[in-house]
Amino acid sequence: MRSLKKFLFRDSGPAALADDVRAALDAWRAAPEPRFDDLHFHTRYVVVDIVSTGFDPGSDALLGIAACSVERGVLHPDGALFIDLRPENADPAAVDRQLAAFLLFLAKAPLVTYHVSYVGGFLKRVFRERLGIDFEPAWIDLAWLLPSMFEERSHQLMPLDQWLELFGLDGGEGRRDAMANTLLLARIFQMLLVRAVGKQIDTAARLVEESRASTFLRRTH
């Protein structure tokens, strides 16, 4: 475990990066910011989940990252990406290239997940320590936003599986892999977009703001 953490999370910042990785990072930095004031139908969102050995970004290891896009309200499983960071695939150059490819896949889109503090914490650390990137995307946290948007179903913070049951989605039996979890999150997010429009939360900017407000209010009350 300690060797895997040492491999993924460097103590002294990024080492010398390959030229193609640096070129990819330059392309990502130069890419234009998407319009967050467009309607949801015109906005590309990326749903993200991770696999880790535990829940603490400071003491546990990241094992994988999964992502898929929701664009024009439609789930695009073909536009999906998975990065395998398990120890047996621990080649530093390959990991750096995969992380750079992940950034290009995101293209600075607003990100959707369940518990930003968990998912975002691991991603922030791995991008900072491997690539020297300050990873601060616009997050939408379904864990806190769903109780705010679907109060008639539940007004409390709940495990994801309980939301899947309430929405009539089959989460399967046993432990799901990260990509299966990501696709289920994307389906819930599609339902949330419909509800958001009904509440006049009709742009990415407003949805991100609502997510931040829901997170703050529910954590402080």
Backbone torsions as a table, in degrees:
resi	resn	phi	psi	omega
1	MET	NA	-45.2	-178.4
2	ARG	-64.8	-37.0	179.5
3	SER	-67.5	-36.4	177.7
4	LEU	-66.3	-44.0	177.5
5	LYS	-61.7	-42.2	-179.8
6	LYS	-63.7	-35.1	178.8
7	PHE	-68.2	-45.8	-175.2
8	LEU	-78.4	-39.9	-173.8
9	PHE	-115.5	101.4	-179.0
10	ARG	-75.4	148.9	-178.3
11	ASP	-85.2	-23.3	-172.7
12	SER	-118.4	27.2	178.4
13	GLY	84.4	175.6	-175.3
14	PRO	-64.9	139.2	173.5
15	ALA	-80.5	-174.9	179.1
16	ALA	-60.3	124.5	-178.6
17	LEU	-93.7	149.0	177.0
18	ALA	-63.1	154.8	-177.1
19	ASP	-60.0	-40.1	-178.9
20	ASP	-68.5	-32.1	176.3
21	VAL	-68.2	-44.1	177.9
22	ARG	-62.1	-38.4	178.3
23	ALA	-64.4	-40.0	178.1
24	ALA	-64.9	-41.1	178.4
25	LEU	-65.5	-39.3	177.4
26	ASP	-62.9	-40.7	178.8
27	ALA	-65.0	-39.8	178.5
28	TRP	-65.3	-44.5	179.8
29	ARG	-62.9	-36.7	-176.1
30	ALA	-80.0	-14.8	-177.9
31	ALA	-63.6	140.7	-179.3
32	PRO	-68.2	149.7	175.0
33	GLU	-70.9	138.3	176.5
34	PRO	-69.1	159.5	179.0
35	ARG	-81.3	108.6	-179.7
36	PHE	-80.9	-6.9	179.2
37	ASP	-96.5	6.4	173.9
38	ASP	-77.7	157.1	175.2
39	LEU	-64.2	156.5	-178.6
40	HIS	-53.4	-37.8	-177.1
41	PHE	-60.5	-26.5	-178.1
42	HIS	-100.9	7.7	-174.9
43	THR	-111.9	135.9	174.0
44	ARG	-95.4	121.4	175.5
45	TYR	-107.3	151.4	175.9
46	VAL	-122.6	124.3	179.1
47	VAL	-93.9	132.9	-171.6
48	VAL	-130.1	141.5	170.6
49	ASP	-142.7	163.2	-179.3
50	ILE	-133.8	166.5	170.7
51	VAL	-120.1	134.6	180.0
52	SER	-146.4	168.7	179.1
53	THR	-81.8	-10.8	179.9
54	GLY	-169.0	-165.9	-173.4
55	PHE	-107.4	0.5	-176.3
56	ASP	-105.9	111.3	179.6
57	PRO	-61.1	-21.9	-178.3
58	GLY	-84.6	-18.9	-175.1
59	SER	-129.3	-8.9	-178.1
60	ASP	-112.2	168.5	-174.5
61	ALA	-105.6	144.8	175.9
62	LEU	-87.5	128.7	-176.6
63	LEU	-110.3	-18.2	-178.6
64	GLY	-175.5	156.9	178.1
65	ILE	-133.0	130.6	177.6
66	ALA	-122.9	145.1	-179.9
67	ALA	-152.1	147.4	171.2
68	CYS	-146.1	158.4	-174.7
69	SER	-104.7	147.3	171.2
70	VAL	-120.5	114.8	-175.1
71	GLU	-134.2	135.6	-174.4
72	ARG	55.4	32.2	179.2
73	GLY	76.3	4.9	-174.5
74	VAL	-111.7	136.1	175.5
75	LEU	-77.1	129.9	-179.2
76	HIS	-115.8	81.5	-179.4
77	PRO	-62.8	-24.1	176.8
78	ASP	-69.2	-27.3	176.1
79	GLY	-91.8	60.7	-176.3
80	ALA	-124.1	160.4	-176.6
81	LEU	-146.2	137.4	174.1
82	PHE	-132.2	132.2	177.4
83	ILE	-112.6	121.3	-178.6
84	ASP	-95.3	116.0	-177.7
85	LEU	-114.9	21.6	178.8
86	ARG	-65.5	155.9	-173.5
87	PRO	-55.0	-36.2	-177.1
88	GLU	-69.7	-13.5	177.7
89	ASN	-109.2	22.1	-171.9
90	ALA	-81.1	73.3	172.2
91	ASP	-106.5	114.9	-172.6
92	PRO	-54.3	-46.7	-177.8
93	ALA	-63.4	-40.4	179.9
94	ALA	-66.5	-40.1	178.8
95	VAL	-62.9	-45.4	179.1
96	ASP	-59.9	-40.5	179.9
97	ARG	-67.0	-39.1	179.0
98	GLN	-67.2	-39.9	178.4
99	LEU	-65.7	-39.2	176.8
100	ALA	-65.3	-40.1	177.4
101	ALA	-63.5	-35.9	177.6
102	PHE	-63.3	-42.8	177.5
103	LEU	-60.8	-42.4	178.9
104	LEU	-65.8	-35.8	176.9
105	PHE	-64.4	-41.1	179.3
106	LEU	-64.8	-41.8	179.1
107	ALA	54.1	34.9	176.2
108	LYS	65.7	19.8	177.3
109	ALA	-68.7	156.8	171.1
110	PRO	-64.1	139.3	-175.7
111	LEU	-106.3	144.6	-178.0
112	VAL	-121.2	132.7	176.2
113	THR	-154.4	-176.8	176.4
114	TYR	-117.9	106.8	-175.2
115	HIS	78.8	85.7	179.7
116	VAL	-62.1	-35.9	-177.6
117	SER	-59.7	-33.0	178.9
118	TYR	-80.8	-60.6	-175.8
119	VAL	-64.7	-49.8	-178.7
120	GLY	-63.6	-33.1	179.8
121	GLY	-63.4	-46.1	178.5
122	PHE	-66.0	-43.5	-177.8
123	LEU	-66.4	-41.5	-179.9
124	LYS	-59.2	-43.2	-177.2
125	ARG	-69.7	-45.1	-176.0
126	VAL	-67.3	-36.2	178.8
127	PHE	-72.7	-34.4	178.3
128	ARG	-69.4	-45.5	-171.4
129	GLU	-84.5	-24.2	178.3
130	ARG	-95.8	-38.9	-174.0
131	LEU	-115.1	-5.2	-178.9
132	GLY	71.3	25.6	-177.8
133	ILE	-100.3	132.5	171.9
134	ASP	-86.9	95.3	-171.5
135	PHE	-85.7	100.5	-177.4
136	GLU	-132.3	67.9	179.2
137	PRO	-74.8	171.8	172.0
138	ALA	-82.6	118.1	-175.1
139	TRP	-103.3	146.7	169.1
140	ILE	-121.6	117.7	-173.4
141	ASP	-102.4	104.5	-178.7
142	LEU	-65.2	-28.7	-178.1
143	ALA	-58.0	-40.8	-177.9
144	TRP	-95.9	-26.1	-176.1
145	LEU	-80.1	-35.2	-178.4
146	LEU	-58.9	-45.5	177.9
147	PRO	-62.5	-28.3	178.6
148	SER	-75.5	-36.2	-175.7
149	MET	-89.4	-24.6	-177.5
150	PHE	-125.6	57.4	-176.5
151	GLU	-64.0	-26.3	-179.3
152	GLU	-70.5	-19.8	177.2
153	ARG	-92.0	-44.5	175.0
154	SER	-168.1	138.3	176.6
155	HIS	-106.3	12.9	-176.7
156	GLN	-114.4	153.6	171.7
157	LEU	-66.6	128.8	-175.3
158	MET	-136.3	161.1	170.9
159	PRO	-62.5	151.4	-178.8
160	LEU	-56.4	-40.6	-177.2
161	ASP	-59.5	-30.3	177.8
162	GLN	-70.3	-36.5	174.8
163	TRP	-66.9	-39.9	177.6
164	LEU	-58.8	-41.7	178.9
165	GLU	-65.8	-42.8	180.0
166	LEU	-63.7	-34.5	179.7
167	PHE	-87.8	1.2	178.7
168	GLY	71.6	27.8	179.5
169	LEU	-98.8	138.1	-178.5
170	ASP	-86.4	107.7	179.2
171	GLY	-84.6	-2.3	-179.0
172	GLY	77.3	173.7	179.8
173	GLU	-102.9	145.4	179.3
174	GLY	80.5	-167.3	-175.6
175	ARG	-81.4	127.5	178.5
176	ARG	-86.8	152.2	173.0
177	ASP	-81.3	169.9	-173.0
178	ALA	-63.9	-38.1	-178.8
179	MET	-68.6	-40.7	176.4
180	ALA	-61.3	-41.2	178.1
181	ASN	-63.9	-40.4	-179.6
182	THR	-63.9	-42.1	179.7
183	LEU	-65.9	-37.0	175.8
184	LEU	-67.1	-41.1	175.7
185	LEU	-60.7	-38.9	179.3
186	ALA	-63.6	-39.1	178.9
187	ARG	-66.6	-40.5	175.3
188	ILE	-63.7	-39.9	-179.9
189	PHE	-63.4	-36.5	175.7
190	GLN	-58.7	-43.2	178.0
191	MET	-64.9	-39.2	-179.8
192	LEU	-65.5	-36.6	178.6
193	LEU	-61.4	-40.4	177.9
194	VAL	-62.4	-45.3	178.9
195	ARG	-64.7	-39.7	-178.7
196	ALA	-61.6	-43.4	178.8
197	VAL	-60.4	-39.5	177.7
198	GLY	-63.8	-21.2	178.3
199	LYS	-101.5	16.0	-178.6
200	GLN	62.3	21.3	171.9
201	ILE	-97.1	79.6	-164.0
202	ASP	-108.7	9.0	177.2
203	THR	-132.9	163.6	177.5
204	ALA	-62.1	-40.0	-179.0
205	ALA	-60.1	-44.2	-179.7
206	ARG	-68.9	-34.8	-179.9
207	LEU	-70.4	-41.1	176.5
208	VAL	-62.2	-43.3	178.7
209	GLU	-62.9	-41.8	178.6
210	GLU	-64.9	-38.5	177.8
211	SER	-63.5	-45.0	179.0
212	ARG	-62.8	-41.7	-179.7
213	ALA	-66.0	-42.3	179.2
214	SER	-63.4	-42.2	179.1
215	THR	-62.9	-46.4	-178.3
216	PHE	-64.6	-48.4	-174.8
217	LEU	-65.5	-42.1	-175.6
218	ARG	-76.2	-26.1	176.9
219	ARG	-79.3	-22.7	-176.3
220	THR	-104.5	3.8	179.2
221	HIS	-129.7	NA	NA
